[in-house]
């Protein structure tokens, strides 16, 4: 059996037909944007939350990332966050709201608090729920109708996904990280290549990664259409979880680890699709188009083959053309944050690179921690001072400029080198042009004021 | 949920691939706390300039093309899980979306809102685009019970999950079914060997 099948089978309440099961959900994370209509649904049916110990709320998408101690300025954003508070109060749901020490991006707080554990089923009304799969669980994004279903019954009626394994073998080159691995995979498989599948990432290059890096990879599974991504738990996983706020402890810890050690794909497991890549073929990645599949190595040129109407529309939006290289491209904004790259390890990596350097005068840099805990830790380590000296601004936690919903937006027509997950048209604000990279490439772009090959700037 | 069985309508073609849910409904319109009124912002940034003037050559601003069926390029609905995309399409008046490929989450969200994501082969999709291009009055007929799509001389069958078919034809929601099996859910909870 595959890892996916082991966890799926353990959660089947009842089969509907050969493709559909009623699946039990262990953890339900909610936020202000995709929950209000679900709470309304419960109210109109006159029912409550079925299992209150399995649901947790935070505010992240719509929050400002400065002056969080003040009321939210934008009336509609304020209303939505207030609605979350009202709903959580009425339905008795635990809420880590603005200002709470555990508040943050929903996919950052779950893992860092020890809520996200191997073997679980985890859902959230957000497609990047796939992030949690880094711990060896089935985690995926759902729509608001399904949010209501989980609130009401702790279950979903689901079509069983096909399984795909992606192996990355070997040692990563200098300046190449998790973000480059996943952008490379998506560029090979396309933005639709994983649709219908649940992906397991494996191979020596994946095994060598930290939990933060594994989360970056699983996070972007949805960007190739896959419902989720997962990595079998190992000592790195257990080491990360141990001692965290809500992680099991004592005898429960021992029992949990014993169970978690059974969570791997058997040697004779059969996947519906399998791909293997050599880590040495992966170089620092950049995107040039308006979906995450439109990516290439920094020394490559925008491909001239297969230029469809959609590709040309995309390049026109980006102000780029076929055959162009992105190295040397002048940029105006850098965003380091989002559920893809806003964990302490990302901030440390950026701080380590920018220490003693200055950002280019024409570049605006947003550096947004994924959670209050990340912010506190960064300050404890003095990273805020390093950022300040470099001309970067360490803001307060939230989704920020990843999705053009809160106050942090990229001006129309400007380029933003972004560590987030989507380069869709208008994603970071109307007319904004997003170039996705890893945190090191973003940091170097901030310093140089243009896109550069990080490998030329590392000792 | 509204029932959906048979639709006969002209169609609106958008032959762009990888239309993501940020295009269908941009994030800044997700601040609403109800499900109503999203239709006016459907494809907002393709439909209107930043100064609110309509984009003349965008199809939703062209009265020649109207109907309850949207025909779009492959990988429709990729990206964010926002069900607001399905609400926006429904509120605007679309009941069927035809494409050669749908993103998973969008497909589920559409079905949960009485919209049929109707998947055809790339070849059939190209033929439908050609038919509409040569005559914008071309009527498309979608029959859910029979699982057929007819357009001019073209008649093809399409796949739909048997469970979802019943839901769509009768207007059933998943939640009704789940609430009816609460006993099974509680039995499952008690039977779990390992749980955290």
Interface residues (C-beta under 8 A of the other chain):
Chain A: X10 X13 X14 X16 X17 X19 X20 X22 X24 X26 X33 X34 X36 X37 X40 X41 X45 X47 X50 X61 X62 X76 X77 X79 X80 X83 X117 X119 X120 X125 X126 X127 X129 X141 X142 X143 X144 X145 X146 X148 X149 X152 X153 X154 X155 X156 X157 X159 X161 X191 X192 X195 X196 X222 X225 X227 X248 X252 X255 X256 X259 X291 X293 X308 X309 X310 X313 X403 X404 X405 X412 X422 X424 X425 X426 X427 X430 X431
Chain B: X15 X16 X17 X18 X20 X22 X23 X26 X27 X28 X30 X31 X32 X33 X34 X35 X45 X50 X73 X74 X75 X78 X79 X80 X81 X82 X83 X86 X101 X102 X103 X104 X105 X108 X109 X112 X113 X161 X162 X163 X173 X174 X175 X177 X178 X179 X181 X182 X184 X185 X188 X189 X192 X194 X195 X196
